[in-house]
Amino acid sequence: MSLPSSLEAFQVHQTLVLNITGLNAHGDGIGHLDEAHPTVFVPNTVPGDRVCARVTNIKRTYAYAQLMQVLTPSPHRVRPACIVADKCGGCQWQAVDYAAQLTQKKDQVLQALRRIGKFADPQVLDVMAAPDPLGYRNKATYPLAWSPDRDRVKAGYYQRGTHKLINLNQCPIQDGQFNPLLAQLKQDIHRRGWSIYEETTHQGSLRHLSLRLGRRTGEMLITLVSCDRHLPQIQEQAQEWLERYPAVVGINLNLNRDRTNRIFGPRTETVAGRPYLREIFAGLEFQIQADTFFQIYTEQAEALVNRMFEALQLTGSETVIDAYCGIGTLTLPLAQRVKAVQGIEVHPESIRQAQENAQRNHLGNVQFLEGKVDHRLAEISQPPDLLLLDPPRKGCEGAVIDQIQRLQPRTILYLSCNPATLARDLQLLCQSGPYELKWVLPVDFFPQTAHIEALAYLSLETKHELIA
């Protein structure tokens, strides 16, 4: 592979002195030797740092380097709350002060809209900051492994770019109520003699330990993810956990036999207690199971619902379609304020839980439809007043965009966890379609990480007025 002249001087293992000017979407520092040389990405650095780094990999137009020393620290560099922040892959930005994190996240959304969406001057609002950048996660799922001498069970997160497990007994971004459990649960797993799954040989049973909490109710679930049911005395251990931890309301066993990176398998069994915890969200009661998708940051999700209501100025006469509705996390709060809502979801279990949650809250104006979003939209002839989109990271499929163009709902709210696919879809809906992008609101659901979500507000009426 021939390299551009500006990269020819670089060699693997070469040491460089770099100025860090920003952060990329993966959380790496963007470093420059000088204006004539290309970008060098350096993990664990902060905008404003001057660092010494060693080149580890050279690509066609950029390089990667490992941080060796911070020569001049940035004014935005802070002491991480976690003692293994430079090793653990769970967070990328604990050394970056929170104000700088928000600046970088807004820029990430803005650049995606410009580069991918081709919007010349999109209105990107200031990031909706988290009420607390630490202790926010209501769910934690840890891979399990043996220590090198096999005298203890480890649980934690992988070192970035590897499958080397960094053992944890506490984590500053998860809810603090998990910390007292983690060390003891690992000891109990070891004491029971349960085998631990090994990726290289595909031998052993236990793969992950998952903890889930209702932030408003305090109820917790413990879930073991295993290749099989061969966990001797699991009933006895489950009862012991229920008695020891008053907040724990259920112990579950999820079966995952696939040789993939997916954490949860298709089947979850309740070993003791109940399969769900109760949570209060936006004034409604939800039952949430171990493998149910629910926003990691409860309070921030509630704040987003309120921002949505402020933007929409609902009168109570509206009809709404909530595509990719999950268990009704956004559908049900909307149902309290509009005439009728239809939720669409491809996963049958999520539909079942959504229906139960609607019944539990005595909401009779909501209907949940199982199936692919494009198929269900194709069955609808009357355009809704509001279409809510909350797709997975891959964004909306082309067939979904086609159906939206056909239906032409008056207003679209698009909540995305991936600025790149959001920008792509907004280009199709706005620049190649009938909608006007009014604004995009970045929302920080994942402080201390490079992840950012964004809410886009699209109006059909605004575009029509501009055309007229």
C-alpha positions in Angstrom: 0.0 0.0 0.0 1.5 3.3 -1.0 1.1 6.1 1.6 0.5 9.8 1.0 3.8 11.8 1.2 2.6 13.2 4.5 2.5 9.7 6.0 5.7 8.4 4.5 7.7 9.8 7.4 5.7 7.8 10.0 6.7 4.4 11.2 5.2 2.0 13.6 6.7 2.3 17.1 7.9 5.9 16.2 7.5 8.4 19.0 5.7 11.7 18.2 4.9 14.9 20.0 1.4 15.8 19.2 -1.1 18.6 20.0 -4.6 17.2 20.7 -7.2 19.4 19.0 -10.4 17.5 19.5 -12.1 14.1 20.0 -13.6 11.8 17.4 -16.8 9.8 17.6 -15.0 6.9 19.2 -13.6 9.0 22.0 -10.0 9.2 20.7 -8.0 12.4 20.8 -7.4 14.0 17.4 -3.7 14.7 17.3 -1.5 16.7 14.9 2.3 16.9 14.5 1.8 20.1 12.5 -0.5 21.4 9.8 1.4 19.5 7.0 0.9 16.1 8.6 -2.3 14.0 8.8 -4.4 13.2 11.8 -3.1 10.8 14.5 -5.8 9.4 16.8 -4.6 8.9 20.4 -7.0 7.3 23.0 -7.1 8.7 26.6 -6.2 12.2 25.6 -8.0 15.5 26.1 -8.4 18.5 23.7 -5.7 20.9 24.6 -3.2 18.2 25.7 0.4 18.2 24.3 1.5 14.6 24.5 4.2 12.1 23.6 2.7 9.1 21.8 4.0 6.0 20.0 2.6 5.1 16.6 0.8 1.7 16.6 -0.9 1.6 13.2 -0.8 3.5 10.0 -3.8 3.7 7.7 -4.1 5.3 4.3 -4.9 8.8 5.5 -4.4 8.7 9.3 -2.6 6.9 12.0 -3.2 5.5 15.5 -0.8 6.1 18.5 -0.6 5.0 22.1 -0.3 7.7 24.8 3.1 7.5 26.5 3.2 10.8 28.4 1.2 14.0 28.8 3.7 16.7 28.4 1.4 19.7 28.9 -2.1 18.8 30.3 -5.2 20.5 28.9 -7.2 22.8 31.1 -10.0 20.4 30.4 -8.2 17.4 31.8 -9.5 16.2 35.2 -8.7 13.3 37.5 -10.9 10.3 36.6 -13.3 9.1 39.1 -12.3 5.5 38.4 -8.9 4.0 39.2 -8.8 1.9 36.1 -10.2 4.5 33.7 -7.1 4.3 31.5 -7.5 0.5 31.1 -11.3 -0.2 31.2 -13.1 0.0 27.9 -16.4 1.0 29.6 -15.7 4.7 29.4 -13.5 6.9 27.2 -13.8 10.4 28.6 -13.4 10.3 32.4 -10.3 12.5 32.1 -12.3 15.1 30.2 -14.3 17.7 32.2 -18.0 17.5 31.7 -18.4 20.9 29.9 -15.8 19.8 27.4 -17.6 16.5 26.9 -20.8 18.4 26.0 -18.9 20.6 23.5 -17.4 17.6 21.7 -20.8 15.8 21.6 -22.5 18.8 20.0 -19.8 19.1 17.5 -20.1 15.4 16.7 -23.8 15.8 15.8 -23.1 19.0 13.9 -20.3 17.5 11.8 -22.4 14.4 10.9 -25.2 16.6 9.7 -22.8 18.7 7.6 -20.7 15.9 6.2 -23.2 13.1 5.8 -26.5 14.9 5.7 -25.2 17.7 3.5 -27.0 20.4 5.7 -25.2 23.7 5.2 -26.3 25.3 8.4 -28.4 22.9 10.6 -29.8 24.3 13.8 -28.1 22.1 16.5 -29.2 23.2 20.0 -27.0 23.0 23.0 -26.6 19.5 24.4 -29.2 18.5 27.0 -26.8 17.9 29.8 -27.3 15.0 32.2 -28.4 16.0 35.8 -25.5 13.9 37.1 -22.5 12.7 35.0 -21.8 9.9 37.4 -23.8 7.1 39.1 -26.5 7.1 36.5 -26.6 3.6 34.9 -29.7 1.6 36.0 -28.3 -1.5 34.3 -24.8 -3.1 34.3 -23.9 -6.3 32.5 -20.4 -7.8 33.2 -18.5 -10.4 31.2 -17.1 -13.2 33.5 -13.7 -14.8 33.4 -11.3 -16.7 35.6 -8.3 -14.9 37.1 -4.9 -16.1 35.6 -4.3 -18.6 38.4 -8.0 -19.6 38.4 -8.4 -18.8 42.2 -11.2 -16.3 41.7 -13.9 -15.2 39.3 -13.5 -11.8 37.6 -16.3 -9.5 36.4 -15.8 -6.2 34.7 -15.3 -4.7 31.2 -12.9 -5.4 28.5 -9.9 -3.3 27.9 -10.5 -1.3 24.8 -9.7 -3.1 21.6 -9.0 -6.4 23.4 -10.8 -9.2 25.2 -8.7 -8.7 28.3 -11.1 -8.4 31.2 -10.5 -5.6 33.7 -11.8 -6.8 37.0 -14.1 -4.4 38.9 -15.7 -4.4 42.3 -17.3 -1.0 41.8 -17.9 1.4 38.9 -18.5 5.2 39.2 -20.9 5.5 36.3 -23.3 2.7 37.4 -25.9 3.2 40.2 -24.0 3.0 43.5 -26.5 0.4 44.8 -24.8 -2.2 42.5 -21.4 -1.8 44.2 -22.1 -3.7 47.4 -23.3 -6.7 45.4 -20.6 -7.2 42.8 -17.7 -8.5 44.9 -20.0 -10.9 46.9 -21.8 -12.2 43.9 -18.4 -13.1 42.3 -17.4 -15.0 45.5 -20.7 -16.9 45.5 -20.2 -17.9 41.9 -16.8 -19.2 42.7 -18.0 -20.9 45.9 -20.6 -22.8 44.0 -18.0 -24.1 41.5 -20.0 -23.0 38.5 -17.9 -23.2 35.3 -17.1 -20.0 33.5 -17.3 -19.8 29.7 -14.1 -19.4 27.8 -14.3 -17.7 24.4 -11.3 -19.4 22.9 -12.4 -23.0 23.7 -16.2 -22.4 23.9 -16.1 -24.5 27.1 -17.9 -23.6 30.3 -21.3 -22.2 31.2 -21.5 -18.8 32.8 -20.9 -15.9 30.4 -22.3 -12.7 32.0 -23.7 -11.3 35.2 -26.3 -8.6 34.8 -27.8 -6.3 37.4 -30.8 -4.1 36.8 -32.4 -1.5 39.1 -35.7 0.5 39.2 -34.3 3.9 40.1 -37.7 5.1 41.5 -38.7 1.9 43.2 -35.3 0.5 44.3 -36.3 -3.0 43.0 -33.4 -5.0 41.5 -33.0 -8.1 39.3 -30.0 -10.4 39.2 -29.5 -12.3 35.9 -27.0 -15.0 35.0 -26.3 -15.5 31.3 -25.3 -19.1 30.7 -24.7 -21.5 27.8 -26.7 -24.1 29.6 -28.7 -24.8 32.8 -25.9 -26.8 34.4 -25.4 -24.6 37.5 -25.6 -26.9 40.5 -27.6 -25.6 43.5 -28.7 -22.6 41.6 -32.1 -22.6 43.3 -30.5 -22.7 46.7 -28.2 -19.8 45.7 -31.0 -17.8 44.3 -33.0 -18.1 47.5 -29.9 -17.0 49.4 -29.6 -13.9 47.3 -33.2 -13.0 47.8 -32.8 -13.3 51.6 -29.5 -11.4 51.7 -30.5 -8.5 49.5 -34.0 -7.1 50.4 -34.0 -4.9 47.2 -33.6 -8.0 44.9 -37.0 -9.1 43.7 -36.0 -11.7 41.1 -33.2 -14.0 40.0 -33.2 -15.0 36.3 -31.2 -17.3 34.1 -30.8 -16.3 30.5 -29.7 -19.0 28.0 -27.3 -18.0 25.3 -25.7 -20.8 23.4 -24.7 -18.8 20.3 -21.0 -18.1 19.6 -21.5 -14.4 19.1 -21.0 -11.1 20.9 -24.7 -10.8 21.8 -25.0 -10.8 25.5 -28.6 -12.1 26.0 -30.0 -15.2 24.3 -33.6 -15.6 23.2 -34.9 -17.3 26.4 -34.9 -16.1 30.0 -36.2 -18.3 32.9 -37.0 -17.1 36.4 -35.2 -19.1 39.1 -36.6 -17.3 42.2 -38.8 -14.3 42.8 -40.4 -12.6 39.8 -39.2 -12.0 36.2 -39.6 -8.3 36.3 -39.0 -5.2 38.4 -41.4 -2.3 38.8 -40.3 1.2 37.7 -42.1 4.5 37.8 -41.4 6.5 34.6 -43.1 9.8 33.5 -45.7 9.1 36.1 -46.6 5.7 34.8 -45.8 2.2 36.2 -43.7 -0.1 34.0 -42.7 -3.7 34.5 -39.2 -4.2 33.1 -37.7 -7.6 32.6 -34.0 -8.6 32.6 -33.6 -8.4 28.8 -36.1 -5.6 28.1 -34.7 -2.6 26.3 -35.1 0.5 28.6 -33.2 3.7 28.6 -30.0 3.4 30.8 -30.5 6.8 32.3 -34.0 7.0 33.8 -34.0 10.7 34.8 -32.5 11.9 31.5 -35.1 9.9 29.6 -37.9 11.5 31.6 -36.4 15.0 31.0 -36.4 14.2 27.3 -40.1 13.3 27.4 -40.8 16.7 28.9 -38.8 18.4 26.2 -40.8 16.5 23.6 -44.0 17.7 25.1 -42.8 21.3 25.2 -41.8 21.2 21.5 -45.1 19.5 20.4 -47.6 21.7 22.3 -50.1 18.9 22.1 -53.9 19.7 22.3 -55.2 16.2 22.9 -56.7 15.8 19.5 -53.6 14.4 17.8 -53.1 10.9 16.3 -49.7 9.4 16.7 -47.6 6.5 15.4 -44.7 5.4 17.5 -42.4 3.3 15.2 -39.8 1.0 17.0 -41.9 1.5 20.2 -40.3 -1.3 22.3 -42.2 -1.8 25.5 -44.0 1.6 25.1 -41.5 3.8 27.0 -42.4 6.8 24.9 -45.8 5.5 23.6 -47.6 5.5 26.9 -46.6 9.0 28.1 -47.8 10.2 24.7 -51.1 8.3 25.1 -51.9 10.4 28.2 -51.9 13.6 26.1 -53.3 12.7 22.6 -56.4 11.2 21.1 -54.9 7.9 19.9 -51.5 6.2 19.5 -50.3 3.2 17.6 -47.0 1.6 18.5 -45.1 -0.7 16.0 -42.5 -3.2 17.1 -41.0 -6.3 15.5 -40.2 -8.2 18.7 -43.2 -10.2 20.0 -42.1 -10.1 23.7 -41.7 -6.3 23.6 -45.3 -6.0 22.2 -46.6 -8.3 25.0 -44.9 -6.2 27.6 -46.1 -2.9 26.0 -49.7 -4.2 26.1 -49.4 -5.2 29.7 -48.0 -1.8 30.6 -50.8 -0.1 28.8 -53.4 -2.2 30.7 -51.6 -1.6 34.0 -51.9 2.2 33.5 -55.5 2.0 32.2 -54.7 3.5 28.9 -57.3 2.5 26.4 -56.4 4.8 23.5 -53.2 2.9 22.5 -52.8 0.0 20.2 -49.6 -2.1 19.7 -48.9 -3.7 16.3 -46.3 -6.5 15.9 -44.3 -6.5 12.7 -41.7 -4.7 10.7 -42.1 -1.0 10.6 -42.3 -0.7 6.8 -44.9 -3.4 6.6 -47.1 -1.9 9.2 -46.8 1.6 7.8 -47.8 0.2 4.4 -51.1 -0.9 6.0 -51.9 2.7 7.1 -53.8 5.0 4.7 -54.5 8.0 7.0 -51.4 10.0 7.9 -50.9 10.6 11.6 -50.4 14.1 13.0 -47.1 12.9 14.6 -44.7 10.1 13.7 -42.2 9.2 16.3 -39.1 7.3 15.1 -36.6 5.6 17.5 -34.8 3.1 15.4 -31.7 1.0 16.3 -28.2 2.2 15.5 -28.5 1.3 11.8 -31.2 3.8 11.4 -34.4 3.5 9.2 -34.4 1.1 6.4 -35.0 2.4 2.9 -38.5 0.9 2.8 -39.4 2.8 6.0 -38.3 6.1 4.5 -40.4 5.3 1.4 -43.5 4.7 3.5 -42.9 7.9 5.5 -42.7 9.8 2.2 -46.0 8.2 1.1 -47.8 8.9 4.4 -46.4 12.4 5.0 -47.3 12.9 8.7 -47.4 16.5 9.6 -44.6 16.3 12.2 -41.8 13.8 12.8 -39.7 13.4 15.9 -36.7 11.2 15.2 -34.7 10.0 18.2 -31.4 8.5 17.2 -28.5 6.9 19.0 -26.2 7.2 16.0 -25.5 10.7 14.5 -24.2 9.2 11.2 -27.4 7.3 10.4 -29.5 10.1 11.7 -27.8 12.5 9.2 -28.3 10.0 6.4 -32.0 9.6 7.0 -32.6 13.3 7.5 -31.0 14.0 4.2 -33.5 11.6 2.6 -36.5 13.1 4.4 -35.6 16.7 4.0 -33.3 17.4 1.1 -34.7 14.6 -1.1 -38.2 14.8 0.5 -40.9 17.1 1.6 -39.7 17.9 5.2 -38.0 20.8 6.8 -35.5 20.1 9.6 -36.3 22.7 12.3 -33.7 21.7 14.9 -31.7 18.9 16.4 -31.3 18.5 20.1 -28.3 16.4 21.2 -29.1 14.5 24.4 -26.4 13.1 26.7 -27.6 9.7 27.9 -24.1 8.4 28.4 -21.8 10.8 30.3 -18.1 9.8 30.4 -18.4 8.1 27.0 -18.3 9.3 23.4 -21.9 8.2 22.8 -24.5 10.8 22.1 -28.2 10.6 21.2 -30.1 13.3 19.3 -33.7 14.3 18.8 -34.6 15.8 15.4 -37.8 17.9 14.8 -39.1 17.8 11.2 -42.1 19.7 9.9 -44.1 19.0 6.7 -46.0 22.3 7.1 -42.9 24.4 7.4 -41.4 23.0 4.2 -44.7 23.5 2.3 -44.8 27.1 3.4 -41.2 27.7 2.2 -42.0 26.1 -1.2 -45.2 28.3 -1.5 
